[in-house]
Amino acid sequence: MSMISKLVHASIDLALLSGFLAGVKHSTGLTPKVSLINQPQLEIYADKYLDMGDYLYFGITQYMSGSEYFTRK
């Protein structure tokens, strides 16, 4: 595998994990405790990473709500 394909693969994996964490947050209220990192710069990036998951979660939820292939139960 080339370096670019490895980076793309890792990026997609990280986005999926972030989306999964957003789903857990919205269904249970549980979220990672970012304050345990103890490095302000890394905390900022961790918050941005989790915000990306929320963005993905809401975008996919909105798309699925408007689709004829999905229904609410």
PyMOL Python script that loads the backbone (N, CA, C, O; Angstrom):
from pymol import cmd

cmd.read_pdbstr("""\
ATOM      1  N   MET A   1       0.838  -1.178   0.000  1.00  0.00           N
ATOM      2  CA  MET A   1       0.000   0.000   0.000  1.00  0.00           C
ATOM      3  C   MET A   1       0.882   1.241   0.000  1.00  0.00           C
ATOM      4  O   MET A   1       1.921   1.298   0.659  1.00  0.00           O
ATOM      5  N   SER A   2       0.446   2.197  -0.737  1.00  0.00           N
ATOM      6  CA  SER A   2       1.210   3.440  -0.761  1.00  0.00           C
ATOM      7  C   SER A   2       0.893   4.268   0.486  1.00  0.00           C
ATOM      8  O   SER A   2      -0.080   4.013   1.195  1.00  0.00           O
ATOM      9  N   MET A   3       1.721   5.236   0.721  1.00  0.00           N
ATOM     10  CA  MET A   3       1.556   6.084   1.906  1.00  0.00           C
ATOM     11  C   MET A   3       0.236   6.851   1.855  1.00  0.00           C
ATOM     12  O   MET A   3      -0.418   7.023   2.883  1.00  0.00           O
ATOM     13  N   ILE A   4      -0.158   7.309   0.676  1.00  0.00           N
ATOM     14  CA  ILE A   4      -1.406   8.068   0.548  1.00  0.00           C
ATOM     15  C   ILE A   4      -2.602   7.188   0.882  1.00  0.00           C
ATOM     16  O   ILE A   4      -3.514   7.625   1.584  1.00  0.00           O
ATOM     17  N   SER A   5      -2.610   5.959   0.390  1.00  0.00           N
ATOM     18  CA  SER A   5      -3.745   5.080   0.669  1.00  0.00           C
ATOM     19  C   SER A   5      -3.808   4.724   2.155  1.00  0.00           C
ATOM     20  O   SER A   5      -4.900   4.556   2.699  1.00  0.00           O
ATOM     21  N   LYS A   6      -2.670   4.607   2.810  1.00  0.00           N
ATOM     22  CA  LYS A   6      -2.664   4.352   4.253  1.00  0.00           C
ATOM     23  C   LYS A   6      -3.232   5.546   5.016  1.00  0.00           C
ATOM     24  O   LYS A   6      -3.975   5.372   5.982  1.00  0.00           O
ATOM     25  N   LEU A   7      -2.885   6.754   4.583  1.00  0.00           N
ATOM     26  CA  LEU A   7      -3.414   7.956   5.231  1.00  0.00           C
ATOM     27  C   LEU A   7      -4.923   8.079   5.028  1.00  0.00           C
ATOM     28  O   LEU A   7      -5.653   8.438   5.951  1.00  0.00           O
ATOM     29  N   VAL A   8      -5.382   7.777   3.812  1.00  0.00           N
ATOM     30  CA  VAL A   8      -6.821   7.829   3.528  1.00  0.00           C
ATOM     31  C   VAL A   8      -7.550   6.799   4.386  1.00  0.00           C
ATOM     32  O   VAL A   8      -8.594   7.096   4.967  1.00  0.00           O
ATOM     33  N   HIS A   9      -7.001   5.595   4.463  1.00  0.00           N
ATOM     34  CA  HIS A   9      -7.609   4.531   5.257  1.00  0.00           C
ATOM     35  C   HIS A   9      -7.679   4.935   6.733  1.00  0.00           C
ATOM     36  O   HIS A   9      -8.716   4.753   7.371  1.00  0.00           O
ATOM     37  N   ALA A  10      -6.606   5.471   7.274  1.00  0.00           N
ATOM     38  CA  ALA A  10      -6.584   5.898   8.674  1.00  0.00           C
ATOM     39  C   ALA A  10      -7.569   7.043   8.910  1.00  0.00           C
ATOM     40  O   ALA A  10      -8.230   7.088   9.948  1.00  0.00           O
ATOM     41  N   SER A  11      -7.670   7.969   7.953  1.00  0.00           N
ATOM     42  CA  SER A  11      -8.604   9.092   8.087  1.00  0.00           C
ATOM     43  C   SER A  11     -10.046   8.609   8.124  1.00  0.00           C
ATOM     44  O   SER A  11     -10.846   9.090   8.927  1.00  0.00           O
ATOM     45  N   ILE A  12     -10.374   7.665   7.264  1.00  0.00           N
ATOM     46  CA  ILE A  12     -11.736   7.119   7.242  1.00  0.00           C
ATOM     47  C   ILE A  12     -12.027   6.368   8.536  1.00  0.00           C
ATOM     48  O   ILE A  12     -13.117   6.494   9.094  1.00  0.00           O
ATOM     49  N   ASP A  13     -11.064   5.592   9.014  1.00  0.00           N
ATOM     50  CA  ASP A  13     -11.245   4.882  10.284  1.00  0.00           C
ATOM     51  C   ASP A  13     -11.478   5.854  11.436  1.00  0.00           C
ATOM     52  O   ASP A  13     -12.348   5.624  12.276  1.00  0.00           O
ATOM     53  N   LEU A  14     -10.708   6.934  11.478  1.00  0.00           N
ATOM     54  CA  LEU A  14     -10.877   7.931  12.538  1.00  0.00           C
ATOM     55  C   LEU A  14     -12.231   8.633  12.440  1.00  0.00           C
ATOM     56  O   LEU A  14     -12.851   8.924  13.462  1.00  0.00           O
ATOM     57  N   ALA A  15     -12.694   8.908  11.215  1.00  0.00           N
ATOM     58  CA  ALA A  15     -14.000   9.536  11.035  1.00  0.00           C
ATOM     59  C   ALA A  15     -15.114   8.592  11.492  1.00  0.00           C
ATOM     60  O   ALA A  15     -16.074   9.032  12.124  1.00  0.00           O
ATOM     61  N   LEU A  16     -14.994   7.301  11.179  1.00  0.00           N
ATOM     62  CA  LEU A  16     -15.993   6.331  11.626  1.00  0.00           C
ATOM     63  C   LEU A  16     -16.021   6.230  13.149  1.00  0.00           C
ATOM     64  O   LEU A  16     -17.096   6.165  13.746  1.00  0.00           O
ATOM     65  N   LEU A  17     -14.864   6.216  13.768  1.00  0.00           N
ATOM     66  CA  LEU A  17     -14.798   6.160  15.229  1.00  0.00           C
ATOM     67  C   LEU A  17     -15.417   7.414  15.848  1.00  0.00           C
ATOM     68  O   LEU A  17     -16.134   7.326  16.845  1.00  0.00           O
ATOM     69  N   SER A  18     -15.145   8.563  15.266  1.00  0.00           N
ATOM     70  CA  SER A  18     -15.707   9.810  15.761  1.00  0.00           C
ATOM     71  C   SER A  18     -17.233   9.804  15.631  1.00  0.00           C
ATOM     72  O   SER A  18     -17.938  10.245  16.539  1.00  0.00           O
ATOM     73  N   GLY A  19     -17.735   9.304  14.505  1.00  0.00           N
ATOM     74  CA  GLY A  19     -19.182   9.191  14.315  1.00  0.00           C
ATOM     75  C   GLY A  19     -19.811   8.215  15.299  1.00  0.00           C
ATOM     76  O   GLY A  19     -20.900   8.460  15.817  1.00  0.00           O
ATOM     77  N   PHE A  20     -19.123   7.110  15.552  1.00  0.00           N
ATOM     78  CA  PHE A  20     -19.601   6.138  16.537  1.00  0.00           C
ATOM     79  C   PHE A  20     -19.690   6.772  17.926  1.00  0.00           C
ATOM     80  O   PHE A  20     -20.684   6.593  18.630  1.00  0.00           O
ATOM     81  N   LEU A  21     -18.652   7.510  18.317  1.00  0.00           N
ATOM     82  CA  LEU A  21     -18.661   8.177  19.624  1.00  0.00           C
ATOM     83  C   LEU A  21     -19.787   9.205  19.716  1.00  0.00           C
ATOM     84  O   LEU A  21     -20.378   9.384  20.781  1.00  0.00           O
ATOM     85  N   ALA A  22     -20.087   9.881  18.602  1.00  0.00           N
ATOM     86  CA  ALA A  22     -21.200  10.834  18.590  1.00  0.00           C
ATOM     87  C   ALA A  22     -22.527  10.105  18.770  1.00  0.00           C
ATOM     88  O   ALA A  22     -23.409  10.589  19.478  1.00  0.00           O
ATOM     89  N   GLY A  23     -22.674   8.948  18.137  1.00  0.00           N
ATOM     90  CA  GLY A  23     -23.887   8.155  18.311  1.00  0.00           C
ATOM     91  C   GLY A  23     -24.068   7.700  19.746  1.00  0.00           C
ATOM     92  O   GLY A  23     -25.176   7.742  20.280  1.00  0.00           O
ATOM     93  N   VAL A  24     -22.984   7.266  20.373  1.00  0.00           N
ATOM     94  CA  VAL A  24     -23.041   6.869  21.785  1.00  0.00           C
ATOM     95  C   VAL A  24     -23.420   8.065  22.647  1.00  0.00           C
ATOM     96  O   VAL A  24     -24.214   7.941  23.580  1.00  0.00           O
ATOM     97  N   LYS A  25     -22.854   9.214  22.333  1.00  0.00           N
ATOM     98  CA  LYS A  25     -23.148  10.436  23.093  1.00  0.00           C
ATOM     99  C   LYS A  25     -24.631  10.791  23.011  1.00  0.00           C
ATOM    100  O   LYS A  25     -25.245  11.138  24.020  1.00  0.00           O
ATOM    101  N   HIS A  26     -25.202  10.706  21.817  1.00  0.00           N
ATOM    102  CA  HIS A  26     -26.585  11.137  21.635  1.00  0.00           C
ATOM    103  C   HIS A  26     -27.594  10.091  22.096  1.00  0.00           C
ATOM    104  O   HIS A  26     -28.742  10.434  22.377  1.00  0.00           O
ATOM    105  N   SER A  27     -27.195   8.828  22.181  1.00  0.00           N
ATOM    106  CA  SER A  27     -28.144   7.818  22.638  1.00  0.00           C
ATOM    107  C   SER A  27     -28.026   7.527  24.131  1.00  0.00           C
ATOM    108  O   SER A  27     -29.007   7.110  24.748  1.00  0.00           O
ATOM    109  N   THR A  28     -26.851   7.734  24.727  1.00  0.00           N
ATOM    110  CA  THR A  28     -26.669   7.412  26.145  1.00  0.00           C
ATOM    111  C   THR A  28     -26.240   8.605  26.991  1.00  0.00           C
ATOM    112  O   THR A  28     -26.411   8.585  28.210  1.00  0.00           O
ATOM    113  N   GLY A  29     -25.693   9.630  26.375  1.00  0.00           N
ATOM    114  CA  GLY A  29     -25.184  10.777  27.120  1.00  0.00           C
ATOM    115  C   GLY A  29     -23.735  10.620  27.554  1.00  0.00           C
ATOM    116  O   GLY A  29     -23.172  11.532  28.159  1.00  0.00           O
ATOM    117  N   LEU A  30     -23.123   9.477  27.255  1.00  0.00           N
ATOM    118  CA  LEU A  30     -21.725   9.243  27.626  1.00  0.00           C
ATOM    119  C   LEU A  30     -20.795   9.845  26.586  1.00  0.00           C
ATOM    120  O   LEU A  30     -21.030   9.723  25.384  1.00  0.00           O
ATOM    121  N   THR A  31     -19.746  10.490  27.051  1.00  0.00           N
ATOM    122  CA  THR A  31     -18.774  11.100  26.148  1.00  0.00           C
ATOM    123  C   THR A  31     -17.378  10.976  26.758  1.00  0.00           C
ATOM    124  O   THR A  31     -17.245  10.931  27.981  1.00  0.00           O
ATOM    125  N   PRO A  32     -16.351  10.922  25.937  1.00  0.00           N
ATOM    126  CA  PRO A  32     -14.992  10.836  26.488  1.00  0.00           C
ATOM    127  C   PRO A  32     -14.656  12.070  27.335  1.00  0.00           C
ATOM    128  O   PRO A  32     -15.066  13.184  27.010  1.00  0.00           O
ATOM    129  N   LYS A  33     -13.916  11.863  28.408  1.00  0.00           N
ATOM    130  CA  LYS A  33     -13.512  12.953  29.298  1.00  0.00           C
ATOM    131  C   LYS A  33     -12.209  13.540  28.758  1.00  0.00           C
ATOM    132  O   LYS A  33     -11.120  13.053  29.062  1.00  0.00           O
ATOM    133  N   VAL A  34     -12.340  14.585  27.960  1.00  0.00           N
ATOM    134  CA  VAL A  34     -11.201  15.207  27.285  1.00  0.00           C
ATOM    135  C   VAL A  34     -10.262  15.878  28.282  1.00  0.00           C
ATOM    136  O   VAL A  34      -9.071  16.026  28.010  1.00  0.00           O
ATOM    137  N   SER A  35     -10.786  16.280  29.421  1.00  0.00           N
ATOM    138  CA  SER A  35      -9.955  16.990  30.403  1.00  0.00           C
ATOM    139  C   SER A  35      -8.853  16.109  30.993  1.00  0.00           C
ATOM    140  O   SER A  35      -7.926  16.633  31.611  1.00  0.00           O
ATOM    141  N   LEU A  36      -8.928  14.807  30.822  1.00  0.00           N
ATOM    142  CA  LEU A  36      -7.888  13.907  31.337  1.00  0.00           C
ATOM    143  C   LEU A  36      -6.601  13.962  30.517  1.00  0.00           C
ATOM    144  O   LEU A  36      -5.582  13.412  30.933  1.00  0.00           O
ATOM    145  N   ILE A  37      -6.637  14.610  29.373  1.00  0.00           N
ATOM    146  CA  ILE A  37      -5.454  14.685  28.508  1.00  0.00           C
ATOM    147  C   ILE A  37      -4.359  15.530  29.152  1.00  0.00           C
ATOM    148  O   ILE A  37      -3.177  15.225  28.995  1.00  0.00           O
ATOM    149  N   ASN A  38      -4.729  16.577  29.866  1.00  0.00           N
ATOM    150  CA  ASN A  38      -3.784  17.457  30.580  1.00  0.00           C
ATOM    151  C   ASN A  38      -2.820  18.211  29.677  1.00  0.00           C
ATOM    152  O   ASN A  38      -1.780  18.671  30.151  1.00  0.00           O
ATOM    153  N   GLN A  39      -3.121  18.348  28.426  1.00  0.00           N
ATOM    154  CA  GLN A  39      -2.339  19.186  27.515  1.00  0.00           C
ATOM    155  C   GLN A  39      -3.340  20.034  26.734  1.00  0.00           C
ATOM    156  O   GLN A  39      -4.092  19.511  25.912  1.00  0.00           O
ATOM    157  N   PRO A  40      -3.350  21.341  26.990  1.00  0.00           N
ATOM    158  CA  PRO A  40      -4.370  22.206  26.396  1.00  0.00           C
ATOM    159  C   PRO A  40      -4.469  22.104  24.872  1.00  0.00           C
ATOM    160  O   PRO A  40      -5.573  22.093  24.327  1.00  0.00           O
ATOM    161  N   GLN A  41      -3.352  22.030  24.193  1.00  0.00           N
ATOM    162  CA  GLN A  41      -3.393  21.972  22.733  1.00  0.00           C
ATOM    163  C   GLN A  41      -4.034  20.669  22.251  1.00  0.00           C
ATOM    164  O   GLN A  41      -4.815  20.679  21.300  1.00  0.00           O
ATOM    165  N   LEU A  42      -3.714  19.564  22.893  1.00  0.00           N
ATOM    166  CA  LEU A  42      -4.313  18.280  22.519  1.00  0.00           C
ATOM    167  C   LEU A  42      -5.794  18.227  22.879  1.00  0.00           C
ATOM    168  O   LEU A  42      -6.581  17.594  22.176  1.00  0.00           O
ATOM    169  N   GLU A  43      -6.176  18.889  23.968  1.00  0.00           N
ATOM    170  CA  GLU A  43      -7.589  18.955  24.334  1.00  0.00           C
ATOM    171  C   GLU A  43      -8.390  19.673  23.257  1.00  0.00           C
ATOM    172  O   GLU A  43      -9.508  19.270  22.934  1.00  0.00           O
ATOM    173  N   ILE A  44      -7.817  20.737  22.703  1.00  0.00           N
ATOM    174  CA  ILE A  44      -8.492  21.482  21.635  1.00  0.00           C
ATOM    175  C   ILE A  44      -8.712  20.581  20.431  1.00  0.00           C
ATOM    176  O   ILE A  44      -9.799  20.566  19.854  1.00  0.00           O
ATOM    177  N   TYR A  45      -7.681  19.827  20.049  1.00  0.00           N
ATOM    178  CA  TYR A  45      -7.813  18.926  18.903  1.00  0.00           C
ATOM    179  C   TYR A  45      -8.781  17.783  19.193  1.00  0.00           C
ATOM    180  O   TYR A  45      -9.513  17.352  18.301  1.00  0.00           O
ATOM    181  N   ALA A  46      -8.793  17.292  20.420  1.00  0.00           N
ATOM    182  CA  ALA A  46      -9.733  16.230  20.783  1.00  0.00           C
ATOM    183  C   ALA A  46     -11.169  16.744  20.702  1.00  0.00           C
ATOM    184  O   ALA A  46     -12.054  16.036  20.221  1.00  0.00           O
ATOM    185  N   ASP A  47     -11.406  17.973  21.171  1.00  0.00           N
ATOM    186  CA  ASP A  47     -12.740  18.566  21.068  1.00  0.00           C
ATOM    187  C   ASP A  47     -13.150  18.743  19.608  1.00  0.00           C
ATOM    188  O   ASP A  47     -14.298  18.479  19.250  1.00  0.00           O
ATOM    189  N   LYS A  48     -12.222  19.188  18.768  1.00  0.00           N
ATOM    190  CA  LYS A  48     -12.522  19.343  17.341  1.00  0.00           C
ATOM    191  C   LYS A  48     -12.841  17.994  16.709  1.00  0.00           C
ATOM    192  O   LYS A  48     -13.737  17.891  15.871  1.00  0.00           O
ATOM    193  N   TYR A  49     -12.108  16.964  17.110  1.00  0.00           N
ATOM    194  CA  TYR A  49     -12.331  15.613  16.599  1.00  0.00           C
ATOM    195  C   TYR A  49     -13.728  15.120  16.982  1.00  0.00           C
ATOM    196  O   TYR A  49     -14.435  14.547  16.153  1.00  0.00           O
ATOM    197  N   LEU A  50     -14.122  15.343  18.231  1.00  0.00           N
ATOM    198  CA  LEU A  50     -15.451  14.929  18.668  1.00  0.00           C
ATOM    199  C   LEU A  50     -16.538  15.770  18.002  1.00  0.00           C
ATOM    200  O   LEU A  50     -17.616  15.258  17.705  1.00  0.00           O
ATOM    201  N   ASP A  51     -16.268  17.053  17.765  1.00  0.00           N
ATOM    202  CA  ASP A  51     -17.222  17.903  17.042  1.00  0.00           C
ATOM    203  C   ASP A  51     -17.412  17.415  15.610  1.00  0.00           C
ATOM    204  O   ASP A  51     -18.517  17.482  15.072  1.00  0.00           O
ATOM    205  N   MET A  52     -16.340  16.924  14.994  1.00  0.00           N
ATOM    206  CA  MET A  52     -16.455  16.371  13.644  1.00  0.00           C
ATOM    207  C   MET A  52     -17.402  15.172  13.657  1.00  0.00           C
ATOM    208  O   MET A  52     -18.191  14.995  12.729  1.00  0.00           O
ATOM    209  N   GLY A  53     -17.328  14.354  14.697  1.00  0.00           N
ATOM    210  CA  GLY A  53     -18.231  13.212  14.824  1.00  0.00           C
ATOM    211  C   GLY A  53     -19.675  13.650  14.943  1.00  0.00           C
ATOM    212  O   GLY A  53     -20.562  13.036  14.350  1.00  0.00           O
ATOM    213  N   ASP A  54     -19.924  14.720  15.714  1.00  0.00           N
ATOM    214  CA  ASP A  54     -21.280  15.259  15.817  1.00  0.00           C
ATOM    215  C   ASP A  54     -21.772  15.746  14.463  1.00  0.00           C
ATOM    216  O   ASP A  54     -22.920  15.503  14.089  1.00  0.00           O
ATOM    217  N   TYR A  55     -20.912  16.426  13.736  1.00  0.00           N
ATOM    218  CA  TYR A  55     -21.265  16.917  12.403  1.00  0.00           C
ATOM    219  C   TYR A  55     -21.626  15.749  11.483  1.00  0.00           C
ATOM    220  O   TYR A  55     -22.633  15.799  10.777  1.00  0.00           O
ATOM    221  N   LEU A  56     -20.811  14.713  11.492  1.00  0.00           N
ATOM    222  CA  LEU A  56     -21.091  13.536  10.667  1.00  0.00           C
ATOM    223  C   LEU A  56     -22.387  12.859  11.102  1.00  0.00           C
ATOM    224  O   LEU A  56     -23.204  12.473  10.267  1.00  0.00           O
ATOM    225  N   TYR A  57     -22.568  12.718  12.397  1.00  0.00           N
ATOM    226  CA  TYR A  57     -23.764  12.062  12.934  1.00  0.00           C
ATOM    227  C   TYR A  57     -25.030  12.801  12.504  1.00  0.00           C
ATOM    228  O   TYR A  57     -25.978  12.188  12.013  1.00  0.00           O
ATOM    229  N   PHE A  58     -25.040  14.129  12.693  1.00  0.00           N
ATOM    230  CA  PHE A  58     -26.224  14.899  12.328  1.00  0.00           C
ATOM    231  C   PHE A  58     -26.440  14.920  10.817  1.00  0.00           C
ATOM    232  O   PHE A  58     -27.580  14.874  10.356  1.00  0.00           O
ATOM    233  N   GLY A  59     -25.367  14.988  10.050  1.00  0.00           N
ATOM    234  CA  GLY A  59     -25.502  14.971   8.598  1.00  0.00           C
ATOM    235  C   GLY A  59     -26.088  13.670   8.091  1.00  0.00           C
ATOM    236  O   GLY A  59     -26.976  13.674   7.238  1.00  0.00           O
ATOM    237  N   ILE A  60     -25.600  12.562   8.610  1.00  0.00           N
ATOM    238  CA  ILE A  60     -26.112  11.259   8.190  1.00  0.00           C
ATOM    239  C   ILE A  60     -27.548  11.073   8.665  1.00  0.00           C
ATOM    240  O   ILE A  60     -28.379  10.534   7.934  1.00  0.00           O
ATOM    241  N   THR A  61     -27.845  11.520   9.890  1.00  0.00           N
ATOM    242  CA  THR A  61     -29.208  11.415  10.409  1.00  0.00           C
ATOM    243  C   THR A  61     -30.175  12.238   9.570  1.00  0.00           C
ATOM    244  O   THR A  61     -31.285  11.791   9.280  1.00  0.00           O
ATOM    245  N   GLN A  62     -29.763  13.423   9.183  1.00  0.00           N
ATOM    246  CA  GLN A  62     -30.615  14.269   8.357  1.00  0.00           C
ATOM    247  C   GLN A  62     -30.838  13.637   6.986  1.00  0.00           C
ATOM    248  O   GLN A  62     -31.954  13.659   6.467  1.00  0.00           O
ATOM    249  N   TYR A  63     -29.795  13.083   6.406  1.00  0.00           N
ATOM    250  CA  TYR A  63     -29.923  12.420   5.106  1.00  0.00           C
ATOM    251  C   TYR A  63     -30.876  11.231   5.209  1.00  0.00           C
ATOM    252  O   TYR A  63     -31.742  11.048   4.354  1.00  0.00           O
ATOM    253  N   MET A  64     -30.714  10.430   6.251  1.00  0.00           N
ATOM    254  CA  MET A  64     -31.548   9.244   6.402  1.00  0.00           C
ATOM    255  C   MET A  64     -32.998   9.614   6.691  1.00  0.00           C
ATOM    256  O   MET A  64     -33.909   8.895   6.280  1.00  0.00           O
ATOM    257  N   SER A  65     -33.227  10.722   7.391  1.00  0.00           N
ATOM    258  CA  SER A  65     -34.591  11.162   7.683  1.00  0.00           C
ATOM    259  C   SER A  65     -35.337  11.555   6.418  1.00  0.00           C
ATOM    260  O   SER A  65     -36.552  11.379   6.334  1.00  0.00           O
ATOM    261  N   GLY A  66     -34.624  12.083   5.442  1.00  0.00           N
ATOM    262  CA  GLY A  66     -35.252  12.503   4.199  1.00  0.00           C
ATOM    263  C   GLY A  66     -35.332  11.415   3.147  1.00  0.00           C
ATOM    264  O   GLY A  66     -35.926  11.617   2.089  1.00  0.00           O
ATOM    265  N   SER A  67     -34.745  10.272   3.424  1.00  0.00           N
ATOM    266  CA  SER A  67     -34.706   9.190   2.451  1.00  0.00           C
ATOM    267  C   SER A  67     -35.953   8.318   2.566  1.00  0.00           C
ATOM    268  O   SER A  67     -36.492   8.129   3.656  1.00  0.00           O
ATOM    269  N   GLU A  68     -36.396   7.800   1.452  1.00  0.00           N
ATOM    270  CA  GLU A  68     -37.550   6.900   1.455  1.00  0.00           C
ATOM    271  C   GLU A  68     -37.172   5.493   1.917  1.00  0.00           C
ATOM    272  O   GLU A  68     -38.054   4.666   2.152  1.00  0.00           O
ATOM    273  N   TYR A  69     -35.906   5.216   2.047  1.00  0.00           N
ATOM    274  CA  TYR A  69     -35.440   3.879   2.413  1.00  0.00           C
ATOM    275  C   TYR A  69     -35.353   3.666   3.924  1.00  0.00           C
ATOM    276  O   TYR A  69     -35.093   2.550   4.375  1.00  0.00           O
ATOM    277  N   PHE A  70     -35.566   4.718   4.706  1.00  0.00           N
ATOM    278  CA  PHE A  70     -35.487   4.619   6.160  1.00  0.00           C
ATOM    279  C   PHE A  70     -36.768   5.149   6.779  1.00  0.00           C
ATOM    280  O   PHE A  70     -37.396   6.061   6.240  1.00  0.00           O
ATOM    281  N   THR A  71     -37.156   4.575   7.914  1.00  0.00           N
ATOM    282  CA  THR A  71     -38.345   5.012   8.632  1.00  0.00           C
ATOM    283  C   THR A  71     -38.064   5.001  10.130  1.00  0.00           C
ATOM    284  O   THR A  71     -37.210   4.252  10.605  1.00  0.00           O
ATOM    285  N   ARG A  72     -38.789   5.837  10.869  1.00  0.00           N
ATOM    286  CA  ARG A  72     -38.628   5.883  12.329  1.00  0.00           C
ATOM    287  C   ARG A  72     -39.595   4.891  12.966  1.00  0.00           C
ATOM    288  O   ARG A  72     -40.727   4.723  12.511  1.00  0.00           O
ATOM    289  N   LYS A  73     -39.131   4.244  14.016  1.00  0.00           N
ATOM    290  CA  LYS A  73     -39.997   3.316  14.761  1.00  0.00           C
ATOM    291  C   LYS A  73     -40.122   3.762  16.185  1.00  0.00           C
ATOM    292  O   LYS A  73     -40.808   3.116  16.977  1.00  0.00           O
TER     293      LYS A  73
END
""", "prot")
cmd.dss("prot")
cmd.show_as("cartoon", "prot")
cmd.util.cbc("prot")
cmd.orient("prot")
